[in-house]
Amino acid sequence: MSGWMERLTSGWHPMRQMRAGIAAMLLITAFNYADWPMGIFGLFFLYQAVTDTGCGMQGCSTPRSFRKPAKDATAEVEYEEIK
């Protein structure tokens, strides 16, 4: 459970802050005007801000893992030439 709290409280880069701001704006507007489709978009942006997901320059991605890579992840790779 501490992984979720760490992910929620750290890594607030400008794009994540913008998603949270857009979500707040859309949800407030949806509530004031009773516009439910706008509220759905607001929830979508809120989900992206909370989970730190979204689409960027390299396409859509999931949040990066907070785990350290395995020690043998940098091991030498052998290639075999196919003729």
C-alpha angles and dihedrals in degrees: 000000000000089000090065093049091048091049091047096048101039136057100038099166122175095267092052090049090050091052090051091049093049089048092052092047093049094045093049091048092046091051094047095048098031089236104157098184089058088049090056090054089048091053090048092055091044090053090051092049095047096045095035094232129136147113121292141163093299095045132261117333142173124239115285117254120255091213121109115244119256117266093242092052089097094050118133114269120220120216128199119209114230117206 
